[in-house]
Amino acid sequence: MQLSDKLKLARQQQHLTQTQVAKQLHVSAKTISSWENARSFPDVGTLVSISDFYNISLDQLLREDRTMMEHYETISKQAQRDKWYFKITYYLNVIFVLSTLALKTVPNNLETVSRWVLLASIINLMVLATHYPNYHAWIEGKSHRMLLGIFLALGIISLTRILESS
């Protein structure tokens, strides 16, 4: 039996509406409907709350639902990949910033090289931001979208200046 069917059955056995369950789990009734119709899956923390609420063990809830297990495996793999990207881009940014500072102190005219390093740093910051572990929650904030827009604008300005000086 699929998780969606188990959730619907447990709710119906306790004679509850989706709205009542939603209030108890602090989610919307639409979310409950999505879970019960297998359009989405609850996160792990919510699964624990569901288990407690319906008095069903996690093992009973999760067993036999291959689709859900594949969903969580995909999320786990993506999290590992994002973590790797995050580390690489973080250290690259440190190197780029230090390189930019070092090139600014050299008396020779290395301004074009410095601009390329700055551009690479800005692009790298954008990659870093998009692979931030909580990017989707982070980007929902208006100020964070503005910050990403500023990085993009700086990148375009830097590229324009580099092309003009070449």
SEKOL-195094 format. One line per 8 residues: number of its first residue (from 0); for each residue x, y, z of N, C-alpha, C, O, CB. Coordinates in nm, 3 decimals, decimal comma. Atoms other than C-alpha are relative to their C-alpha. Glycine has a CB too. Layout:
N
NUM = X:Y:Z:X:Y:Z:X:Y:Z:X:Y:Z:X:Y:Z ~ ...
// end
This chain:
166
0 = 0,085:-0,118:0,000:0,000:0,000:0,000:0,089:0,125:0,000:0,186:0,132:0,075:-0,096:0,000:0,123 ~ -0,076:-0,125:0,012:0,132:0,345:-0,096:-0,021:0,088:0,124:-0,122:0,078:0,193:-0,042:0,076:-0,128 ~ 0,010:-0,094:-0,112:0,198:0,614:0,165:-0,127:0,083:-0,012:-0,196:0,106:0,087:0,124:0,092:0,006 ~ 0,118:-0,083:0,021:-0,077:0,826:0,012:-0,127:-0,073:0,047:-0,213:-0,013:0,113:-0,013:0,039:-0,148 ~ 0,116:0,080:-0,041:-0,331:0,547:0,067:-0,003:-0,019:0,151:-0,109:-0,014:0,213:0,000:-0,136:-0,070 ~ -0,009:0,019:-0,145:-0,209:0,487:0,422:-0,041:0,127:0,075:-0,110:0,120:0,177:0,143:-0,041:0,041 ~ 0,037:-0,127:-0,064:-0,245:0,856:0,509:-0,150:0,024:-0,007:-0,213:0,065:0,091:0,075:0,117:-0,066 ~ 0,144:-0,020:0,018:-0,595:0,875:0,368:-0,080:-0,096:0,088:-0,177:-0,056:0,152:-0,039:-0,019:-0,149
8 = 0,068:0,100:-0,082:-0,701:0,553:0,542:0,008:0,035:0,148:-0,092:0,026:0,220:0,062:-0,139:-0,025 ~ -0,017:-0,036:-0,142:-0,559:0,665:0,878:-0,088:0,118:0,036:-0,149:0,119:0,143:0,149:0,033:0,031 ~ 0,084:-0,118:-0,026:-0,738:1,000:0,853:-0,148:-0,040:0,005:-0,221:0,003:0,094:0,022:0,107:-0,108 ~ 0,140:0,042:0,005:-1,069:0,836:0,758:-0,037:-0,088:0,118:-0,149:-0,080:0,169:-0,028:-0,073:-0,131 ~ 0,027:0,086:-0,115:-1,041:0,577:1,036:-0,021:0,081:0,127:-0,093:0,039:0,217:0,114:-0,100:0,020 ~ 0,016:-0,086:-0,118:-1,015:0,860:1,288:-0,110:0,104:-0,021:-0,129:0,194:0,061:0,132:0,070:0,033 ~ 0,113:-0,088:0,032:-1,310:1,040:1,123:0,041:0,147:0,003:-0,026:0,230:0,064:-0,115:-0,024:0,097 ~ -0,050:-0,137:0,006:-1,108:1,354:1,054:-0,006:0,052:-0,143:0,000:-0,024:-0,239:0,145:0,007:0,054
16 = -0,006:-0,062:0,132:-1,122:1,599:0,767:0,144:0,039:-0,030:0,229:0,043:0,059:-0,095:0,125:-0,008 ~ -0,135:-0,045:0,037:-0,818:1,712:0,575:0,034:0,131:0,070:0,149:0,152:0,108:0,010:0,017:-0,153 ~ -0,022:-0,128:-0,069:-0,860:2,056:0,732:0,039:-0,022:0,145:0,130:0,045:0,195:-0,127:0,087:-0,008 ~ -0,034:0,029:-0,140:-0,854:1,913:1,085:0,142:-0,054:0,013:0,217:-0,013:0,102:-0,100:-0,102:0,060 ~ -0,136:0,056:-0,002:-0,539:1,713:1,012:0,101:0,110:-0,032:0,207:0,118:0,031:0,013:-0,117:-0,102 ~ -0,090:-0,108:0,039:-0,381:2,015:0,844:0,029:0,093:0,117:0,144:0,135:0,137:-0,060:0,080:-0,117 ~ -0,020:-0,088:-0,117:-0,435:2,228:1,155:0,092:-0,065:0,102:0,178:0,001:0,160:-0,135:0,034:0,066 ~ -0,083:0,071:-0,098:-0,278:1,964:1,378:0,146:-0,010:-0,045:0,237:-0,004:0,038:-0,056:-0,141:0,023
24 = -0,136:0,016:0,052:0,026:1,924:1,151:0,062:0,132:-0,045:0,176:0,136:-0,091:0,000:-0,098:-0,116 ~ -0,047:-0,134:0,037:0,057:2,299:1,081:0,037:0,009:-0,148:0,142:0,064:-0,184:0,120:0,039:0,086 ~ -0,014:-0,010:0,145:0,022:2,264:0,704:-0,137:0,037:-0,056:-0,234:0,046:0,019:0,054:-0,136:-0,063 ~ 0,129:-0,034:0,061:-0,253:2,356:0,458:-0,077:-0,127:-0,035:-0,019:-0,235:-0,049:0,021:0,087:-0,126 ~ 0,084:0,113:0,041:-0,545:2,131:0,367:0,040:-0,045:-0,141:0,029:-0,163:-0,175:-0,151:0,038:0,004 ~ -0,046:0,033:0,136:-0,414:2,148:0,009:0,123:-0,092:0,006:0,138:-0,181:-0,077:0,034:0,130:-0,078 ~ -0,118:0,086:-0,017:-0,087:1,993:0,130:-0,042:-0,141:0,037:0,012:-0,238:-0,017:0,093:0,058:0,107 ~ 0,052:0,132:-0,039:-0,277:1,708:0,296:-0,057:-0,070:-0,122:-0,032:-0,189:-0,144:-0,108:0,013:0,112
32 = 0,057:0,057:0,122:-0,467:1,655:-0,028:0,110:-0,047:-0,095:0,099:-0,154:-0,156:-0,090:0,104:-0,070 ~ -0,113:0,038:0,087:-0,139:1,648:-0,224:0,065:-0,129:0,048:0,101:-0,215:-0,033:0,105:0,112:-0,006 ~ -0,060:0,123:-0,055:0,001:1,383:0,009:-0,091:-0,119:-0,026:-0,044:-0,227:-0,065:0,027:0,015:0,151 ~ 0,095:0,111:0,014:-0,315:1,172:-0,008:-0,024:-0,039:-0,146:-0,072:-0,149:-0,173:-0,132:0,038:0,065 ~ 0,015:0,030:0,143:-0,322:1,191:-0,387:0,134:-0,025:-0,068:0,143:-0,029:-0,191:-0,072:0,115:-0,071 ~ -0,136:0,033:0,046:0,052:1,115:-0,421:0,058:0,102:-0,098:0,137:0,067:-0,186:0,000:-0,136:-0,066 ~ -0,058:-0,105:0,083:0,129:1,449:-0,586:0,129:0,054:0,063:0,214:0,109:-0,007:-0,100:0,115:-0,020 ~ -0,122:-0,042:-0,071:0,393:1,528:-0,321:0,016:-0,088:0,123:-0,072:-0,167:0,157:-0,005:0,152:0,039
40 = -0,029:0,079:-0,119:0,552:1,377:-0,013:0,033:0,092:0,116:0,092:0,199:0,096:0,116:-0,100:-0,026 ~ -0,040:-0,080:-0,116:0,589:1,510:0,340:0,150:-0,011:0,023:0,212:-0,112:-0,011:-0,077:-0,044:0,126 ~ -0,142:0,009:-0,033:0,940:1,595:0,455:0,017:-0,092:0,120:-0,081:-0,133:0,182:0,061:0,141:0,028 ~ -0,028:0,099:-0,104:1,108:1,371:0,710:-0,053:0,044:0,136:-0,110:-0,037:0,209:0,151:-0,026:0,010 ~ 0,050:-0,051:-0,129:1,023:1,592:1,009:-0,151:-0,012:0,010:-0,204:-0,047:0,116:0,042:0,145:0,019 ~ 0,145:0,010:0,002:0,659:1,600:0,908:-0,045:-0,145:0,007:-0,148:-0,176:0,067:-0,057:0,066:-0,125 ~ 0,033:0,143:-0,009:0,657:1,222:0,863:-0,001:-0,046:0,146:-0,087:-0,125:0,186:0,101:-0,084:-0,081 ~ -0,004:0,036:-0,142:0,754:1,190:1,229:-0,125:0,053:0,069:-0,187:-0,017:0,150:0,129:0,057:0,068
48 = 0,121:-0,058:-0,059:0,470:1,426:1,326:-0,124:-0,079:-0,041:-0,213:-0,101:0,041:-0,015:0,147:-0,042 ~ 0,112:0,080:0,049:0,227:1,226:1,111:-0,006:-0,133:0,074:-0,113:-0,178:0,115:0,011:-0,025:-0,153 ~ -0,009:0,127:-0,071:0,345:0,904:1,272:-0,054:0,014:0,142:-0,130:-0,070:0,189:0,146:-0,050:0,003 ~ 0,048:-0,025:-0,137:0,284:1,049:1,618:-0,150:0,031:0,001:-0,224:-0,020:0,085:0,078:0,117:0,063 ~ 0,139:-0,042:0,004:-0,048:1,205:1,521:-0,095:-0,118:-0,022:-0,197:-0,129:0,046:-0,020:0,104:-0,108 ~ 0,086:0,114:0,031:-0,196:0,887:1,373:0,032:-0,123:0,084:-0,036:-0,225:0,075:0,013:-0,035:-0,146 ~ -0,041:0,112:-0,085:-0,020:0,661:1,623:0,037:-0,123:-0,085:-0,001:-0,236:-0,055:-0,113:-0,036:0,098 ~ -0,047:0,105:0,091:0,140:0,460:1,340:0,152:0,009:-0,003:0,208:0,119:-0,009:-0,062:0,015:-0,145
56 = -0,147:-0,004:0,003:0,505:0,360:1,338:0,048:0,048:-0,138:-0,019:0,029:-0,239:0,059:-0,141:0,032 ~ -0,059:-0,044:0,127:0,729:0,514:1,073:0,022:-0,118:-0,094:0,006:-0,106:-0,216:0,134:0,072:0,026 ~ -0,022:0,120:0,081:0,809:0,163:0,956:-0,128:-0,037:-0,075:-0,123:-0,069:-0,194:0,046:-0,117:0,088 ~ 0,128:0,033:0,065:0,439:0,097:0,885:-0,034:0,101:-0,110:-0,085:0,064:-0,215:-0,113:-0,004:0,104 ~ 0,030:-0,103:0,098:0,405:0,429:0,703:0,085:-0,013:-0,127:0,036:0,000:-0,238:0,020:0,137:0,061 ~ -0,094:-0,007:0,111:0,712:0,396:0,485:0,018:-0,130:-0,077:0,050:-0,128:-0,196:0,132:0,042:0,050 ~ -0,024:0,128:0,066:0,733:0,027:0,408:-0,089:-0,016:-0,124:-0,204:0,027:-0,125:-0,025:-0,116:0,099 ~ 0,068:0,036:0,125:0,630:-0,085:0,058:-0,020:0,114:-0,100:-0,066:0,090:-0,211:-0,133:-0,057:0,033
64 = 0,022:-0,110:0,094:0,622:0,263:-0,100:0,132:0,034:-0,070:0,209:0,118:-0,024:-0,056:0,125:0,074 ~ -0,125:-0,015:0,076:0,902:0,246:-0,355:0,014:0,140:-0,060:0,124:0,195:-0,064:0,008:-0,106:-0,112 ~ -0,003:-0,133:0,061:0,809:0,577:-0,521:0,052:0,104:0,099:0,134:0,189:0,066:-0,139:0,040:-0,049 ~ -0,043:-0,095:-0,102:0,853:0,767:-0,198:0,147:-0,020:0,035:0,220:0,078:0,053:-0,087:-0,015:0,125 ~ -0,140:0,027:-0,032:1,183:0,596:-0,121:0,091:0,056:-0,110:0,197:0,112:-0,080:0,024:-0,153:0,017 ~ -0,078:-0,057:0,111:1,312:0,693:-0,467:0,003:0,152:0,009:0,105:0,214:-0,021:-0,060:-0,045:-0,135 ~ 0,007:-0,145:-0,016:1,196:1,049:-0,401:0,103:0,047:0,103:0,177:0,143:0,078:-0,142:0,043:0,043 ~ -0,093:-0,041:-0,104:1,397:1,071:-0,079:0,145:-0,030:-0,038:0,236:0,043:0,002:-0,034:-0,070:0,132
72 = -0,136:0,029:0,049:1,701:0,906:-0,243:0,046:0,110:-0,095:0,162:0,152:-0,090:0,004:-0,137:-0,071 ~ -0,033:-0,108:0,094:1,691:1,170:-0,518:0,033:0,128:0,076:0,129:0,197:0,044:-0,116:0,025:-0,097 ~ -0,026:-0,119:-0,081:1,670:1,447:-0,260:0,134:-0,011:0,070:0,210:0,086:0,075:-0,112:0,020:0,105 ~ -0,127:0,021:-0,068:1,962:1,298:-0,070:0,118:0,017:-0,095:0,217:0,081:-0,060:0,003:-0,140:0,063 ~ -0,108:-0,014:0,099:2,177:1,273:-0,384:0,018:0,146:-0,040:0,131:0,193:-0,054:-0,030:-0,085:-0,125 ~ -0,007:-0,141:0,037:2,092:1,632:-0,479:0,065:0,080:0,113:0,144:0,171:0,087:-0,140:0,056:-0,032 ~ -0,059:-0,070:-0,114:2,183:1,749:-0,129:0,151:-0,023:0,006:0,227:0,070:0,035:-0,064:-0,047:0,131 ~ -0,144:0,029:0,002:2,521:1,575:-0,153:0,069:0,077:-0,111:0,178:0,132:-0,092:0,024:-0,151:-0,018
80 = -0,057:-0,073:0,114:2,584:1,730:-0,495:0,009:0,150:0,032:0,110:0,214:0,004:-0,084:-0,024:-0,127 ~ 0,000:-0,141:-0,036:2,486:2,076:-0,370:0,106:0,031:0,105:0,171:0,136:0,100:-0,138:0,041:0,052 ~ -0,102:-0,018:-0,104:2,711:2,034:-0,068:0,139:0,007:-0,064:0,221:0,090:-0,026:-0,006:-0,116:0,103 ~ -0,128:0,001:0,070:3,004:1,952:-0,299:0,021:0,130:-0,077:0,128:0,192:-0,067:0,008:-0,121:-0,096 ~ -0,008:-0,127:0,073:2,931:2,252:-0,526:0,025:0,116:0,095:0,106:0,205:0,068:-0,129:0,024:-0,081 ~ -0,013:-0,107:-0,098:2,898:2,474:-0,221:0,144:0,011:0,050:0,199:0,120:0,056:-0,096:-0,024:0,118 ~ -0,138:-0,001:-0,049:3,239:2,373:-0,086:0,097:0,051:-0,106:0,181:0,137:-0,079:0,042:-0,140:0,046 ~ -0,091:-0,038:0,108:3,416:2,408:-0,421:-0,012:0,149:-0,030:0,089:0,219:-0,037:-0,029:-0,082:-0,128
88 = 0,017:-0,141:0,035:3,265:2,747:-0,504:0,040:0,091:0,115:0,090:0,201:0,091:-0,145:0,027:-0,038 ~ -0,041:-0,081:-0,115:3,326:2,876:-0,152:0,151:0,021:-0,002:0,199:0,134:0,010:-0,043:-0,069:0,133 ~ -0,146:-0,012:0,000:3,698:2,801:-0,169:0,051:0,073:-0,125:0,149:0,146:-0,117:0,064:-0,138:0,009 ~ -0,037:-0,075:0,120:3,721:2,930:-0,526:-0,020:0,150:0,021:0,062:0,230:-0,023:-0,081:-0,048:-0,121 ~ 0,024:-0,142:-0,027:3,570:3,259:-0,410:0,108:0,058:0,089:0,151:0,171:0,068:-0,136:0,019:0,065 ~ -0,109:-0,047:-0,086:3,830:3,290:-0,136:0,124:0,025:-0,086:0,191:0,128:-0,072:0,030:-0,102:0,114 ~ -0,117:-0,014:0,089:4,102:3,234:-0,398:-0,017:0,120:-0,093:0,077:0,197:-0,112:0,021:-0,129:-0,082 ~ 0,024:-0,112:0,091:3,942:3,483:-0,640:0,014:0,134:0,071:0,076:0,227:0,018:-0,138:-0,011:-0,062
96 = -0,009:-0,126:-0,074:3,909:3,754:-0,377:0,145:0,032:0,035:0,190:0,145:0,017:-0,086:-0,006:0,129 ~ -0,141:-0,022:-0,033:4,267:3,709:-0,261:0,080:0,035:-0,126:0,169:0,119:-0,121:0,060:-0,124:0,068 ~ -0,068:-0,031:0,127:4,385:3,710:-0,625:-0,028:0,142:-0,045:0,063:0,213:-0,088:-0,043:-0,099:-0,110 ~ 0,036:-0,136:0,039:4,196:4,030:-0,698:0,075:0,101:0,085:0,128:0,199:0,033:-0,152:0,022:0,014 ~ -0,073:-0,091:-0,089:4,349:4,198:-0,393:0,148:0,001:-0,033:0,211:0,107:-0,035:-0,021:-0,040:0,147 ~ -0,143:0,008:0,033:4,696:4,076:-0,485:0,030:0,071:-0,131:0,131:0,140:-0,142:0,045:-0,147:-0,007 ~ -0,024:-0,064:0,130:4,664:4,194:-0,846:-0,014:0,152:0,007:0,049:0,223:-0,071:-0,097:-0,055:-0,103 ~ 0,016:-0,144:-0,017:4,554:4,540:-0,730:0,128:0,064:0,054:0,152:0,182:0,031:-0,118:0,031:0,093
104 = -0,122:-0,055:-0,060:4,884:4,583:-0,544:0,120:-0,007:-0,094:0,222:0,056:-0,067:0,032:-0,074:0,129 ~ -0,110:0,012:0,096:5,105:4,489:-0,842:0,008:0,129:-0,082:-0,094:0,173:-0,135:-0,018:-0,125:-0,093 ~ -0,012:-0,127:0,071:5,246:4,806:-1,006:-0,024:-0,010:-0,150:-0,063:0,089:-0,212:0,135:0,057:0,024 ~ 0,024:0,014:0,145:5,221:4,667:-1,361:-0,148:0,012:-0,030:-0,232:-0,004:0,059:0,055:-0,136:-0,051 ~ 0,140:-0,018:0,039:4,901:4,724:-1,553:-0,068:-0,134:-0,021:-0,079:-0,184:-0,133:-0,009:0,085:-0,129 ~ 0,071:0,128:0,005:4,717:4,404:-1,470:-0,149:0,018:0,029:-0,216:-0,073:0,077:0,061:-0,100:0,100 ~ 0,139:-0,029:-0,033:4,380:4,571:-1,438:-0,097:-0,091:-0,075:-0,198:-0,133:-0,019:-0,031:0,145:-0,032 ~ 0,088:0,088:0,078:4,225:4,360:-1,716:-0,005:-0,139:0,062:-0,112:-0,199:0,073:0,049:-0,008:-0,146
112 = -0,004:0,131:-0,066:4,340:4,040:-1,547:-0,080:0,005:0,129:-0,155:-0,087:0,162:0,147:-0,044:0,028 ~ 0,073:-0,017:-0,126:4,205:4,171:-1,218:-0,151:0,001:-0,025:-0,228:-0,056:0,053:0,043:0,130:0,070 ~ 0,144:-0,003:0,032:3,869:4,241:-1,382:-0,053:-0,139:-0,035:-0,164:-0,175:0,004:-0,027:0,098:-0,116 ~ 0,041:0,137:0,034:3,854:3,888:-1,525:-0,015:-0,084:0,126:-0,109:-0,163:0,139:0,102:-0,065:-0,096 ~ 0,007:0,075:-0,127:3,925:3,748:-1,180:-0,124:0,043:0,077:-0,194:-0,040:0,136:0,128:0,022:0,085 ~ 0,120:-0,051:-0,068:3,653:3,973:-1,034:-0,126:-0,056:-0,065:-0,219:-0,097:0,005:-0,002:0,154:-0,002 ~ 0,115:0,056:0,071:3,408:3,859:-1,302:-0,019:-0,148:0,035:-0,130:-0,193:0,061:0,016:0,017:-0,152 ~ 0,007:0,142:-0,036:3,492:3,495:-1,232:-0,052:-0,016:0,143:-0,129:-0,108:0,172:0,138:-0,068:-0,014
120 = 0,045:0,005:-0,140:3,437:3,564:-0,862:-0,150:0,025:0,010:-0,220:-0,043:0,085:0,076:0,103:0,084 ~ 0,144:-0,031:-0,004:3,094:3,717:-0,923:-0,082:-0,117:-0,055:-0,184:-0,154:0,003:-0,029:0,128:-0,082 ~ 0,070:0,117:0,056:2,987:3,427:-1,145:0,002:-0,115:0,101:-0,098:-0,185:0,120:0,065:-0,045:-0,133 ~ -0,014:0,107:-0,099:3,118:3,187:-0,883:-0,092:0,025:0,120:-0,148:-0,070:0,175:0,146:-0,011:0,046 ~ 0,092:-0,032:-0,110:2,919:3,370:-0,613:-0,143:-0,037:-0,036:-0,219:-0,084:0,049:0,009:0,151:0,035 ~ 0,135:0,036:0,042:2,604:3,318:-0,817:-0,019:-0,151:0,004:-0,125:-0,200:0,046:-0,028:0,053:-0,142 ~ 0,007:0,147:-0,008:2,679:2,945:-0,848:-0,008:-0,042:0,146:-0,086:-0,130:0,182:0,123:-0,066:-0,069 ~ 0,001:0,030:-0,143:2,751:2,938:-0,475:-0,139:0,023:0,059:-0,189:-0,061:0,134:0,104:0,088:0,073
128 = 0,132:-0,032:-0,054:2,419:3,105:-0,397:-0,105:-0,103:-0,043:-0,190:-0,142:0,036:-0,044:0,139:-0,044 ~ 0,102:0,094:0,049:2,219:2,865:-0,615:0,021:-0,142:0,050:-0,070:-0,224:0,041:-0,001:0,000:-0,151 ~ -0,025:0,133:-0,056:2,383:2,559:-0,458:0,010:0,005:0,152:0,055:-0,091:0,216:0,128:-0,059:-0,060 ~ 0,005:-0,013:-0,144:2,346:2,689:-0,105:-0,099:-0,105:0,051:-0,206:-0,121:-0,007:-0,041:0,146:0,044 ~ 0,087:0,110:-0,044:2,195:2,402:0,100:-0,148:0,035:0,015:-0,233:-0,049:-0,012:0,049:-0,050:0,131 ~ 0,140:-0,038:-0,015:1,875:2,597:0,172:-0,038:0,108:-0,102:-0,113:0,201:-0,070:-0,028:0,050:0,143 ~ 0,019:-0,103:0,103:1,869:2,795:-0,154:-0,147:0,031:-0,024:-0,185:0,148:-0,031:0,065:-0,044:-0,130 ~ 0,140:-0,024:0,035:1,499:2,747:-0,227:-0,072:0,079:0,109:-0,155:0,165:0,078:-0,072:-0,133:-0,024
136 = 0,059:-0,079:-0,109:1,398:2,877:0,116:0,064:0,139:0,003:-0,003:0,238:0,028:0,019:-0,072:0,136 ~ -0,075:-0,125:-0,005:1,668:3,146:0,098:-0,046:0,098:-0,108:-0,062:0,217:-0,080:0,148:-0,027:-0,015 ~ 0,032:-0,087:0,114:1,569:3,281:-0,246:-0,142:0,057:0,009:-0,173:0,154:-0,060:0,015:-0,078:-0,130 ~ 0,136:-0,051:-0,013:1,206:3,331:-0,140:-0,004:0,140:0,058:-0,098:0,215:0,035:-0,083:-0,094:0,086 ~ -0,006:-0,134:-0,056:1,312:3,641:0,051:0,031:0,104:-0,107:0,118:0,082:-0,192:0,105:0,006:0,111 ~ -0,019:-0,105:0,100:1,291:3,962:-0,152:0,143:0,054:0,003:0,202:0,079:-0,103:-0,100:0,115:0,023 ~ -0,135:-0,055:-0,011:1,625:4,088:-0,021:0,103:-0,095:-0,061:0,203:-0,050:-0,117:0,035:0,027:0,146 ~ -0,094:0,096:0,057:1,798:3,768:-0,130:-0,007:-0,001:-0,153:0,095:-0,015:-0,220:-0,029:-0,140:0,054
144 = 0,013:-0,010:0,145:1,658:3,793:-0,482:0,069:0,126:-0,050:0,132:0,127:-0,156:-0,149:-0,001:-0,043 ~ -0,066:-0,124:0,037:1,780:4,152:-0,491:0,152:-0,018:0,002:0,221:0,031:-0,087:-0,041:0,115:0,094 ~ -0,144:0,024:-0,010:2,127:4,041:-0,378:0,050:-0,080:-0,121:0,154:-0,049:-0,177:0,033:-0,075:0,131 ~ -0,037:0,079:0,118:2,140:3,780:-0,655:-0,005:0,088:-0,126:0,080:0,074:-0,214:-0,093:-0,122:-0,016 ~ 0,009:-0,094:0,112:2,028:4,051:-0,900:0,118:0,095:-0,004:0,169:0,128:-0,111:-0,129:0,079:0,008 ~ -0,117:-0,089:-0,008:2,307:4,280:-0,779:0,124:-0,073:-0,050:0,203:-0,017:-0,125:0,022:0,049:0,145 ~ -0,114:0,079:0,049:2,561:4,002:-0,836:-0,004:-0,012:-0,153:0,098:0,000:-0,220:-0,001:-0,141:0,064 ~ 0,015:0,012:0,145:2,423:3,955:-1,187:0,036:0,132:-0,068:0,107:0,133:-0,169:-0,144:-0,042:-0,036
152 = -0,031:-0,131:0,056:2,441:4,329:-1,256:0,150:0,028:0,005:0,207:0,077:-0,092:-0,078:0,110:0,074 ~ -0,145:-0,019:-0,012:2,799:4,345:-1,126:0,075:-0,084:-0,103:0,173:-0,039:-0,161:0,048:-0,036:0,142 ~ -0,062:0,087:0,101:2,889:4,054:-1,351:-0,010:0,060:-0,139:0,086:0,057:-0,215:-0,063:-0,137:0,003 ~ 0,020:-0,060:0,132:2,742:4,226:-1,655:0,086:0,126:-0,016:0,148:0,146:-0,120:-0,150:0,034:-0,022 ~ -0,083:-0,121:0,004:2,914:4,556:-1,571:0,148:-0,036:-0,015:0,219:0,024:-0,096:-0,021:0,085:0,128 ~ -0,141:0,042:0,009:3,247:4,380:-1,518:0,032:-0,052:-0,139:0,137:-0,019:-0,196:0,030:-0,108:0,104 ~ -0,023:0,055:0,134:3,215:4,192:-1,846:0,003:0,112:-0,104:0,087:0,110:-0,194:-0,110:-0,103:-0,036 ~ 0,002:-0,113:0,092:3,127:4,514:-2,030:0,131:0,077:0,006:0,188:0,112:-0,098:-0,118:0,094:0,033
160 = -0,127:-0,074:-0,016:3,433:4,692:-1,887:0,118:-0,079:-0,055:0,209:-0,022:-0,115:0,024:0,034:0,147 ~ -0,109:0,084:0,052:3,658:4,399:-1,973:0,002:0,006:-0,152:0,108:0,020:-0,213:-0,014:-0,146:0,049 ~ 0,009:-0,002:0,146:3,534:4,395:-2,331:0,038:0,137:-0,057:0,098:0,144:-0,165:-0,141:-0,038:-0,045 ~ -0,036:-0,134:0,046:3,574:4,774:-2,362:0,150:0,023:0,006:0,206:0,091:-0,080:-0,072:0,105:0,085 ~ -0,144:-0,023:-0,017:3,934:4,765:-2,237:0,084:-0,089:-0,091:0,204:-0,065:-0,107:0,039:-0,023:0,144 ~ -0,076:0,092:0,086:4,033:4,482:-2,473:0,022:0,057:-0,138:0,084:-0,008:-0,222:-0,071:-0,133:-0,012
// end
